[in-house]
Amino acid sequence: MVLPPRLARFAQSLRRRWKSHLLTLGLLLAVLLGVQAWQTRDVPRGPAPELALVLVQPDGSQRSTTLAQWRADHPGQPVALHVWAEWCPICRTEEHSVTRLSADWPVLTIAMQSGQADAVARVLAQRQLPWVTAIDARGQIARQLGFKAVPAFVVVDAQGQLRAPTAGYTSEIGMRLRLWWARLF
């Protein structure tokens, strides 16, 4: 197979400089991991905090519960907590990923600083989001989880430990891999 000249030069350059490219990729990965560690530095390690929650159901109804009681509805498996805000453009980008994820895994979304339960229920209905959502009108739940910005994502494993926190955009595959990892280990 004969490559076009431009592609052939590119392939030759990769072969000659593969160590340099690998080093650049390693440095980029180190920077990204460092930024993620800094963004999640306040997320507590160990057991998930006991949180009192007011949940808005997909049908618009409301109920009071705790994080432990909600987790008890999903015994023996990790669950995801997704912190979002209705005013956050990055959160809007993640909506479809969270919806698809919630079809396969237990996901509790937390509407940070997005208004009271009725306002959040209207947003969920307008955007056709079938999520169970905890109301965090003043950002207290997000702070207890150690997050200062949205979107944020954290896994609570089957033993109730917080694992794999992220802040900022998280891809669907990234969310799924974190849950899968928590299930295996």
PASEDO-104745 format. One record per residue: residue number from 1; residue in one letter; x, y, z of N, C-alpha, C, CB in turn. Coordinates in pm, 1 decimal. Each point is the difference from the previous one (the first is absolute). Glycine has a CB too. Example, Ala and Ser with C-alpha at 12.3 -4.5 7.8 and 13.67 -1.06 7.14 Angstrom:
2
 pado fiti       nu       nv       nw      cau      cav      caw       cu       cv       cw      cbu      cbv      cbw
    1    A   1319.0   -569.0    780.0    -89.0    119.0      0.0     90.0    120.0      0.0   -189.2   -117.3    124.6
    2    S    154.2    222.3   -196.6     82.0    119.0      6.0    -77.0    109.0     73.0    118.4    -62.8   -214.5
//
This chain:
185
 pado fiti       nu       nv       nw      cau      cav      caw       cu       cv       cw      cbu      cbv      cbw
    1    M     84.2   -117.6      0.0    -84.2    117.6      0.0     88.8    124.0      0.0   -184.7   -124.3    121.7
    2    V    157.7    213.8   -212.2     78.9    122.0    -12.3    -79.2    114.1     64.4    112.9    -82.6   -214.9
    3    L    -47.3    150.7    307.4    -63.5    112.5     67.8     23.9    127.6    -77.9     28.6   -113.4    221.6
    4    P   -122.6    206.7   -213.9     24.9    131.3    -59.4    123.6     61.7     65.8   -248.0     31.9    -49.6
    5    P    320.2     52.3    -22.3    127.1     54.4     52.3    -14.3     68.0    136.3     71.6     31.5   -235.2
    6    R   -175.3     47.0    253.7    -17.1     71.7    126.7    -19.5    -98.4    115.6   -100.6    195.0   -124.1
    7    L     19.1   -297.8    103.3    -24.7   -100.0    102.2    125.1    -84.3     24.2   -242.8     -5.0    -64.2
    8    A    318.6    -23.1    -39.7    124.1    -76.1     13.2    101.4     76.4     84.9    -42.2   -107.4   -223.6
    9    R     53.1    239.2    201.9     92.0     81.9     81.3    -43.9      1.1    146.4     50.7    144.1   -200.9
   10    F   -181.7   -135.1    223.6    -52.5     -1.2    137.4     32.0   -133.1     68.6   -185.1    157.9    -68.6
   11    A    161.6   -268.8     -0.1     27.9   -132.7     56.0    149.0    -15.6     29.6   -195.9    -95.2   -126.5
   12    Q    279.5    144.7     36.3    144.9     -7.9     19.9     41.0     83.1    121.5     34.3    -34.8   -248.1
   13    S    -95.1    150.9    264.2     29.0     85.8    114.8    -38.9    -69.4    130.8    -35.2    203.9   -144.1
   14    L    -80.6   -271.1    143.9    -42.2    -72.9    120.0     99.4   -110.1     35.0   -239.3     50.2    -55.1
   15    R    284.6   -122.4    -44.5     95.6   -108.4     24.8    131.2     53.9     56.3   -104.5   -132.2   -185.5
   16    R    151.3    244.5    132.9    127.4     56.9     45.7    -12.0     59.8    139.2     60.6     46.6   -236.7
   17    R   -174.5     12.3    268.0    -13.7     76.3    125.1    -98.1    -62.8     98.3     53.9    204.0   -129.0
   18    W    -74.4   -331.7    126.2   -100.6    -61.8     85.2     28.9     20.8    148.2    -38.0   -168.2   -178.1
   19    K    165.3    169.5    217.0     33.9     21.9    140.4    -39.5    141.2     43.0    190.2   -164.4    -19.3
   20    S   -166.0    260.4    -65.5    -36.9    138.4     29.6   -152.1     13.6     11.9    206.0     81.2   -121.1
   21    H   -278.5   -146.0     28.7   -146.8      6.1      5.0    -53.5    -69.3    124.6     -7.4      5.1   -250.4
   22    L     68.0   -114.9    288.3    -40.5    -71.7    120.3     24.8     85.0    124.2     50.4   -218.4   -113.3
   23    L     62.5    287.3    116.6     30.4     89.4    111.7   -101.1    113.7      6.9    243.6    -57.4    -20.1
   24    T   -278.4    116.6    -94.8    -99.2    107.5     -2.6   -134.6    -50.3     50.0    120.3    107.5   -192.0
   25    L   -161.0   -225.9    148.3   -125.6    -58.7     44.6      2.6    -25.3    150.6    -30.4   -105.1   -226.1
   26    G    143.0     55.5    277.1     15.1    -22.9    143.5    -10.5    128.9     80.2    143.1   -195.8    -51.9
   27    L    -79.0    302.8      3.4     -8.7    129.4     68.9   -142.4     54.2      0.0    236.2     47.2    -65.6
   28    L   -304.9    -59.6    -47.5   -139.0     44.4     -8.7    -87.0    -76.7     98.7     33.5     59.0   -241.6
   29    L    -15.7   -189.6    248.1    -75.8    -81.7     94.3     29.8     40.4    143.9      1.8   -188.5   -164.6
   30    A    123.8    214.8    197.2     37.7     42.3    134.9    -65.9    133.3     36.3    218.8   -121.4    -24.9
   31    V   -221.6    215.0    -68.9    -64.6    129.5     25.2   -149.2    -18.8     23.3    173.0    115.8   -141.3
   32    L   -238.7   -194.8     55.9   -144.0    -22.8     15.7    -32.3    -66.5    133.8    -20.4    -19.8   -248.7
   33    L     98.7    -79.7    286.4    -21.2    -65.9    129.2     25.6     95.6    116.2     65.1   -218.5   -103.6
   34    G     35.3    304.1     90.7     27.8     98.7    104.0   -113.1     99.9     16.5    241.1    -26.6    -47.7
   35    V   -294.8     74.4    -62.9   -113.8     93.6      5.4   -119.7    -67.8     65.0     82.2    118.2   -207.4
   36    Q   -110.3   -242.7    169.0   -112.9    -73.4     58.0     20.1    -20.3    150.2    -37.7   -116.0   -220.4
   37    A    159.4     83.2    262.5     28.5    -16.8    142.8    -20.6    131.0     75.3    164.5   -181.7    -54.5
   38    W   -123.5    291.8     -6.1    -17.9    130.3     64.6   -148.7     35.9      8.9    225.6     73.6    -86.1
   39    Q   -301.3    -99.3    -20.5   -142.8     33.8      0.2    -78.7    -82.4    101.2     20.1     62.0   -239.9
   40    T     23.4   -182.6    269.3    -74.2    -86.7     91.7     69.3    -13.7    135.9    -87.6   -124.0   -198.3
   41    R    176.7    215.5    229.9     78.0     -9.7    123.2    -85.8      7.0    126.3    188.7    102.7   -123.0
   42    D   -307.1    -41.4    116.6    -85.2     12.7    117.8   -102.9   -111.4     12.3     32.8    243.3    -15.0
   43    V    -35.8   -335.3    -80.3    -92.9   -112.2     10.0     51.3    -90.7    110.7    -64.9     13.1   -247.7
   44    P    -20.3    -39.0    348.1     47.6    -82.2    111.1     31.2   -141.7    -45.9   -134.8    138.7    158.1
   45    R    236.9   -196.1    -99.1     32.8   -139.2    -26.2    -74.7    -83.7    102.8    229.9     58.2    -96.7
   46    G   -264.8   -178.4     60.2    -67.5    -87.1     95.4   -150.0      0.0    -19.3    183.0     41.5    160.0
   47    P   -256.6    -59.7    -50.2   -145.4    -16.9    -11.8    -70.2    125.3    -52.5     11.8   -163.0    187.3
   48    A   -116.6    138.2   -264.5    -82.4    110.8    -48.6    -66.6     67.6    119.1    -40.3   -117.3   -221.7
   49    P     30.5    249.9    220.0    -66.1     68.6    111.0   -148.7    -35.4      5.0    166.6    187.7    -17.6
   50    E   -222.1   -182.8    136.2   -143.1    -24.7     14.4    -72.8    127.3    -41.3     35.6   -169.7    188.5
   51    L   -113.3    160.4   -292.0    -67.1    116.5    -56.5   -150.4    -15.5      8.6    192.9     37.0   -153.5
   52    A   -259.6     66.2    203.9   -146.3      5.1     -5.3    -37.5     58.4   -135.5    -23.1     27.3    254.5
   53    L    -67.1    -92.8   -324.1    -32.2     38.9   -136.9   -149.6     19.2    -20.5    201.5   -122.9    -76.6
   54    V   -235.9    219.3     -6.0   -135.2     11.8    -55.2     15.6    -35.4   -146.8    -79.3    181.9    168.1
   55    L     12.1   -289.0   -210.0     13.1    -48.8   -136.1   -120.3     39.3    -84.2    137.7   -190.1     83.8
   56    V   -108.9    230.2   -205.8   -103.4     19.6   -100.9      6.3   -122.5    -89.6     13.8    257.6      7.7
   57    Q   -125.9   -328.2    -18.7     -8.3   -119.6    -83.0    -25.8     40.3   -145.1    -85.6   -135.6    196.3
   58    P    109.3     44.8   -290.7    -25.2     31.8   -141.2   -144.1     44.1    -28.1    176.6   -164.3    -57.2
   59    D   -272.5    117.7    138.2   -139.7     41.2    -20.4    -33.1    134.0     65.9    -60.1   -240.7    -12.0
   60    G    159.0    303.9     75.7    -19.6    130.0     63.4    -33.9     -7.8    147.7    -73.7     81.5   -218.0
   61    S     46.2   -201.1    269.4    -30.7    -13.7    142.9    127.7     18.5     81.8   -192.3   -157.2    -51.8
   62    Q    173.2    181.5    180.7    112.9     24.8     89.2     -6.2    -94.3    117.6      7.6    240.0    -69.2
   63    R    110.1   -273.1    122.2      7.0    -78.2    122.8    128.7     33.7     73.3   -136.8   -185.5   -103.2
   64    S    132.4    169.6    233.4    118.2     21.9     83.5     64.2   -134.0     30.6   -100.9    208.7    100.7
   65    T    233.0   -210.1    -97.8     74.3   -121.8     28.8    141.5     40.2     41.9   -139.4   -136.7   -166.0
   66    T    225.0     39.0    177.8    142.7     24.6     24.2     77.8    -72.3   -109.7    -33.3     23.2    253.9
   67    L    159.4     11.6   -266.6     83.3    -67.4    -98.5      9.3   -149.0     32.3    131.3    212.3    -37.0
   68    A   -118.0   -246.5    163.3      9.6   -141.4     38.5   -127.9    -75.4    -36.2    155.8     62.4    187.3
   69    Q   -271.3     -1.3   -164.6   -125.7    -66.3    -35.9    -12.2    -15.3   -151.1   -107.8     94.0    205.9
   70    W    147.2      7.6   -281.2     -5.7    -10.8   -146.2     94.0   -109.6    -48.2    -57.7    244.5    -18.3
   71    R    177.3   -251.2     75.0     95.3   -105.0    -37.4    -52.7   -138.1     35.0    186.7    161.0     33.6
   72    A   -262.5   -172.2     76.0    -56.1   -129.9     40.0    -96.0    -54.4   -105.4     23.6     66.8    240.0
   73    D    -79.1     20.1   -323.3    -86.1    -44.8   -109.4     80.6    -66.8   -111.3   -159.7    184.7     54.7
   74    H    291.5   -175.7    -47.4     89.8    -55.7   -102.2    109.6    -81.2     69.6    -46.9    195.2   -158.3
   75    P      9.2   -301.7    227.7     97.7    -73.1     82.7    107.4    -70.2    -82.9   -179.0    -32.3    168.8
   76    G    299.8     33.7   -111.7    108.6    -76.3    -57.8     60.6     54.8   -126.9   -106.6   -187.7    101.1
   77    Q     73.5    310.4   -137.6     59.2     54.8   -121.8     40.3    145.2     20.5   -138.0   -156.9   -138.1
   78    P    235.7    202.6     62.1     37.7    141.1      9.4   -109.8     87.3    -60.7    245.2    -61.8    -10.4
   79    V   -252.6    183.3     59.7    -95.0     98.4    -52.3     76.7    126.1    -36.8   -189.5    -94.7    140.7
   80    A    131.6    172.5   -230.0     63.4    124.5    -43.6    -75.4    119.0     57.0     80.5   -110.8   -211.2
   81    L     -6.3    212.2    251.4    -56.3    129.7     37.7     50.5    100.1   -103.2     -9.8    -57.7    251.3
   82    H    -84.3    125.3   -315.3     34.7     97.4   -103.3    -52.9    136.6     44.6     -6.3   -177.9   -184.9
   83    V     97.4    270.2    212.4    -36.5    135.1     44.2     -4.5     89.5   -123.2    106.2    -33.9    230.5
   84    W   -217.5    103.7   -248.2    -21.0     83.1   -118.2    -77.1    126.2     40.1      0.5   -205.2   -150.8
   85    A    -14.2    295.3     57.1    -80.6    121.1     21.5    -71.7     33.0   -130.2    160.7     88.2    177.8
   86    E   -281.5    -37.5   -166.5    -78.5     29.0   -121.3     61.0    113.0    -80.7   -204.8    -77.6    117.4
   87    W    285.5    161.9    -55.9     59.9    115.0    -68.0    138.0    -31.9    -58.5   -126.6    148.8    155.2
   88    C    173.0   -270.9   -139.7    135.9    -39.4    -39.7      1.8    -54.6   -142.2     54.4    -50.4    239.5
   89    P     15.8    116.1   -332.7      2.5    -49.2   -137.8     73.4   -133.8    -16.0     -8.8    236.8    -72.8
   90    I    110.7   -261.8    153.1     70.2   -127.8     -8.7    -90.5   -113.2     49.9    222.3    117.6     31.9
   91    C   -302.1    -87.1     70.0    -95.5    -99.8     50.5    -99.7    -38.6   -108.6     24.8     92.5    232.6
   92    R    -66.6      4.2   -312.8    -92.3    -28.8   -111.3     65.4    -95.7    -98.5   -107.8    226.5     26.0
   93    T    237.0   -210.7    -47.4     73.1    -87.3    -91.1      0.1   -144.0     50.5    143.6    193.8    -68.3
   94    E   -141.2   -212.8    200.1      5.5   -133.3     59.5   -137.0    -66.1     15.6    203.4     74.0    118.2
   95    E   -311.5     -0.3   -139.3   -134.3    -52.0     30.1    -28.9   -133.9    -65.5    -75.2    233.1     22.0
   96    H    104.7   -245.8   -150.2    -31.9   -125.1    -70.1     85.7   -115.1     51.0    -66.0    131.9   -202.2
   97    S    190.2   -103.3    238.1     86.9   -104.5     55.2    -54.3    -49.8    133.5    198.1    102.4   -116.1
   98    V   -241.8    -10.0    200.9    -54.4    -37.7    130.8   -129.5    -78.9    -18.3    104.6    204.7    106.1
   99    T   -187.4   -163.1   -200.9   -125.0    -71.4    -25.6     28.4   -143.3    -46.3   -112.6    218.0    -59.4
  100    R    206.0   -234.1    -33.1     35.0   -135.3    -46.6     61.6    -82.6    112.7     36.3     90.1   -231.9
  101    L     48.6    -27.5    312.5     62.1    -69.7    112.3   -106.7    -47.9     98.5    208.3    139.6    -27.4
  102    S   -308.5    -56.8     53.1   -102.9    -35.0     98.2    -88.2   -115.8    -46.7      1.7    236.9     76.4
  103    A      3.7   -270.9   -203.9    -74.1   -116.2    -48.8     66.4   -130.2     44.5    -77.2    134.2   -197.5
  104    D    208.1   -129.0    228.8     75.7   -120.0     34.5     51.2     -2.9    144.1     64.3    -10.5   -237.0
  105    W    -51.7    126.8    298.5     56.6     10.7    134.4    -89.8     90.2     85.1    235.8    -34.5    -90.0
  106    P   -235.5     15.9    222.1    -73.0     93.8     86.0     72.8    134.8      3.0    -87.6   -192.2    141.3
  107    V     16.7    296.6   -178.9     56.6    135.3     -2.5    -92.1     92.2     77.9    111.3    -40.9   -224.4
  108    L    -54.5    112.0    319.5    -72.8    104.8     71.0     60.8    131.9    -42.9    -54.4   -150.6    199.5
  109    T    -24.8    234.5   -262.8     51.1    131.1    -38.2    -32.0     98.3    111.3    -28.5    -51.0   -246.9
  110    I    111.6    152.4    258.6    -14.3    101.0    104.7     -0.3    136.0    -68.0    115.5   -146.3    175.5
  111    A   -229.8    214.5   -168.4    -16.6    130.4    -64.5     49.7    109.0     94.1   -198.4    -84.4   -133.4
  112    M    321.3    128.6    109.9     62.5     99.8     86.1    -39.5    141.1    -43.2    192.2   -156.6     41.0
  113    Q   -239.6    233.8     54.4    -34.0    141.7    -20.4    -86.2     21.1   -125.2    214.4     62.5    114.3
  114    S   -315.5   -147.2   -128.6    -88.9      6.9   -115.4   -143.6     29.9     39.6    149.0   -159.2   -116.8
  115    G   -168.8    202.2    240.5   -133.8     34.4     45.6    -60.7   -108.5     87.3    -28.9    134.8   -205.3
  116    Q    -95.0   -112.2    241.7    -73.3    -94.6     84.2    -50.4   -116.5    -83.4    -67.1    186.2    154.3
  117    A      4.7   -282.9    -88.0    -41.5   -124.2    -64.6    -91.5     23.8   -120.1     21.4   -112.5    220.2
  118    D   -116.7    204.4   -210.0    -92.7     24.0   -111.6     74.3     53.0   -123.3   -184.4     46.9    165.5
  119    A    279.6     43.3   -144.0     76.4     55.5   -111.8     85.2   -108.2    -66.1      4.1    224.4    114.0
  120    V     58.0   -308.3    -33.5     83.0   -108.1    -54.4    -87.8   -100.3    -75.0    167.0     29.1    188.4
  121    A   -283.9    -59.8   -134.3    -92.0    -92.3    -68.2    -40.3     54.5   -136.7    -85.3    -79.1    222.8
  122    R     63.6    210.8   -231.9    -33.3     60.3   -130.2    115.7    -13.6    -98.7   -152.0    162.2    116.2
  123    V    274.8   -139.1    -69.3    117.8    -14.1    -87.4     12.4   -143.6    -48.5    117.0    186.3    122.8
  124    L   -132.9   -281.4    -32.6     10.0   -141.0    -39.1   -107.0    -35.6   -102.9     93.9    -55.6    226.4
  125    A   -215.3    106.3   -207.3   -108.2    -28.4    -94.8     26.1     67.2   -135.3   -161.2    -20.0    192.7
  126    Q    205.6    146.7   -190.2     27.0     72.0   -125.4    109.4    -68.2    -81.1    -69.2    213.2    110.3
  127    R    170.8   -261.2    -42.4    114.1    -62.8    -68.2    -20.0   -150.4    -19.9    148.2    175.0     99.2
  128    Q   -261.1   -225.4    -51.8    -34.6   -142.1    -11.4    108.2    -88.6     61.4   -129.7     50.6   -208.6
  129    L    168.6    -16.4    330.7    102.4    -74.8     72.7    -66.5    -91.0    102.3    166.7    187.0    -33.1
  130    P   -154.1   -317.6     18.6    -67.4    -95.3     89.2     81.1    -31.3    125.6   -109.6    -97.3   -200.2
  131    W    160.2    200.1    263.8     91.8    -17.8    111.8    -71.3      9.3    134.2    182.0     93.7   -140.7
  132    V   -130.7   -168.5    237.7    -32.2     23.6    140.7    100.0    105.4     44.3    -92.0   -239.2     45.1
  133    T     42.3    350.9      6.3     86.8    114.6     27.5    -17.2     50.1    142.9    -11.6     63.0   -241.4
  134    A    122.9    -47.7    310.2      0.8     60.2    133.1     10.0    151.3    -16.0    108.1   -206.7    103.0
  135    I   -182.2    277.2    -20.9     -1.0    146.6     -5.2    108.7     52.7     93.1   -249.2      4.8    -53.2
  136    D    335.5     78.1     -2.7    110.8     60.8     75.2     -2.7    150.5    -26.9    142.5   -213.4    -13.9
  137    A   -248.4    277.4     58.5    -25.7    140.3    -35.2    113.3     93.3     42.1   -242.7    -47.1     21.8
  138    R    310.6     18.0     88.5    106.0     90.2     47.7    140.5    -57.5    -16.8   -163.3     90.3    162.3
  139    G    175.6   -205.6   -223.4    131.4    -58.1    -24.9     60.7    -73.2    117.9     31.6    178.9   -160.2
  140    Q   -110.2   -205.7    263.5     54.2    -64.9    119.4     36.6   -146.3    -24.5   -136.7    155.4    137.9
  141    I     56.0   -226.6   -215.6     30.2   -140.9    -27.0    129.1     -9.6    -80.2   -246.1    -59.1      3.9
  142    A    259.4    143.1   -105.3    121.9     -0.7    -81.5    122.2     29.3     87.1   -132.6     74.4   -201.7
  143    R    120.9     20.9    292.6    112.4     31.0     89.8     33.4   -117.9     90.5    -65.7    241.0     -5.2
  144    Q    -37.5   -311.1     55.9     25.3   -116.8     84.4     72.1   -110.1    -78.1   -204.0     56.3    135.6
  145    L    176.4    -63.5   -264.6     68.8    -96.9    -85.0    137.9     50.7    -43.7   -223.2    -82.4    -79.3
  146    G    254.5    208.6    110.2    130.6     56.7    -32.0      9.1     68.4   -134.4     91.9   -173.7    139.8
  147    F   -205.6    198.0   -205.2      0.6     63.0   -131.9    -35.5    147.4     11.2    -62.3   -218.7   -105.8
  148    K    137.0    300.5     31.6    -23.2    143.9     -2.3    -49.3     46.7   -135.8    176.1     27.6    172.9
  149    A   -179.1   -118.6   -268.9    -38.5     36.2   -136.2    -81.0   -113.7    -61.0    206.0    145.1    -26.1
  150    V   -276.1   -112.4    -78.4    -77.3    -99.8    -74.6     47.8     -1.5   -143.3   -200.1     30.9    149.9
  151    P    182.4   -139.6   -220.0    -50.3   -128.3     47.2    105.6    -74.4     80.5   -151.5    -10.9   -198.0
  152    A    102.8    -80.9    279.1     88.2    -84.8     79.8    -60.2   -139.3      4.6     80.2    196.8    139.6
  153    F      4.4   -293.1   -119.5    -41.9   -140.0     -4.0     81.4    -76.2    102.4    -63.9     14.8   -245.1
  154    V     -2.3   -101.2    320.3     70.7    -85.5     94.9    -76.9   -131.1     11.9     92.0    200.9    127.9
  155    V    -18.1   -306.8   -105.1    -58.5   -132.9     18.8     -1.1    -29.7    149.6     81.2    -80.7   -229.0
  156    V   -192.2     23.5    275.8     -6.8    -55.2    134.9     -2.9   -150.9    -19.2   -124.3    204.0    101.2
  157    D    230.4   -271.6    -55.7      8.5   -144.6    -24.6    -97.4    -76.1     89.3    241.0     25.6    -65.8
  158    A   -244.3   -156.6     50.0    -96.2    -83.5     72.7     21.1      5.5    151.2    -11.2   -149.5   -198.9
  159    Q    131.5    185.7    242.8     28.4     12.5    143.8    -24.8    141.5     51.8    169.2   -181.5    -23.4
  160    G   -216.9    272.4    -61.9    -30.7    136.2     41.9    117.0     95.8     -4.3   -170.8    -98.1    140.4
  161    Q    279.1     59.5   -208.5    119.1     84.8     -8.3     -6.2     87.8   -124.8    134.5   -174.1    123.8
  162    L    -93.2    300.0   -110.9      8.4     89.8   -115.1    121.8    -38.8    -82.3   -113.9    188.4    127.0
  163    R     94.2   -200.1   -258.7    107.8    -42.5    -88.1     -6.0     77.6   -130.6     -1.7   -228.8    103.9
  164    A    115.3    247.3   -165.6     15.4     52.0   -136.4    -72.0    132.4    -24.7     21.9   -234.0    -73.1
  165    P      1.2    336.1    156.3    -67.8    128.0    -24.9     58.2     73.3   -120.4    -49.1     15.8    243.8
  166    T    -36.2     56.4   -313.1     44.7     86.2   -109.2    -77.3    130.2      7.3     57.9   -198.8   -146.1
  167    A      5.7    303.5    101.4    -65.4    130.9    -11.6     22.8     48.0   -142.2     32.9     56.1    248.1
  168    G   -134.5      4.7   -305.3      7.5     40.2   -139.2    -62.2   -107.1    -87.1    207.3    133.5     45.1
  169    Y   -197.7   -115.3   -174.0    -61.6    -93.8    -93.6     56.5   -140.3     18.1    -35.7    187.2   -162.2
  170    T    -53.3   -284.7    169.9     39.3   -140.6      4.5    -75.2    -71.0   -111.1     45.3      6.1    251.7
  171    S     26.4    -76.4   -334.9    -63.8    -71.3   -110.5    -82.8   -116.4     53.7    188.5     65.5   -154.3
  172    E   -280.6   -112.3     72.3    -81.6   -115.1     39.6     87.5   -121.7     26.1   -191.8     89.6   -134.1
  173    I    289.1   -113.0     49.1     87.8   -115.0     20.6     80.6     17.2    128.4     13.8    -35.8   -248.9
  174    G     25.4    159.2    281.4     70.0     25.5    125.5    -87.0    -31.2    121.0    133.0    175.5   -115.3
  175    M   -261.2   -138.6    107.5    -93.1    -31.2    109.1    -17.0   -151.2     14.2   -120.3    218.4    -38.8
  176    R     99.5   -284.5    -74.9    -20.0   -145.3      2.0    123.7    -73.6     51.5   -159.2     23.4   -191.6
  177    L    277.3     20.0    150.4    122.7    -64.3     46.7     18.3     17.2    149.9    102.4     39.3   -223.6
  178    R   -137.1     76.1    277.7     11.4     21.7    144.5    -94.3    -93.3     77.0     63.5    240.6    -42.3
  179    L   -186.2   -256.5     -5.8    -94.3    -91.1     64.8     45.3   -145.3    -12.9   -185.1    162.0    -47.1
  180    W    230.8   -198.1    -69.9     48.3   -135.8    -22.6    119.1    -30.4     91.3    -79.9     11.2   -239.1
  181    W    172.5     83.7    248.9    118.1    -16.5     84.9    -42.1    -18.7    147.0    136.7    141.6   -161.4
  182    A   -232.2    -61.3    206.4    -47.5    -10.2    138.5    -67.8   -135.6     24.5    -30.4    250.9      7.4
  183    R    -33.9   -303.6   -109.1    -64.9   -131.6     15.2    106.3   -110.0     10.6   -202.3     81.3   -130.9
  184    L    308.8    -71.7     51.6    101.7   -104.4      0.7     90.9      4.9    122.0     -8.2      5.2   -245.8
  185    F     41.7    115.8    289.2     96.4     14.5    109.9    -62.1     70.8    116.3    185.8      4.2   -161.9
//
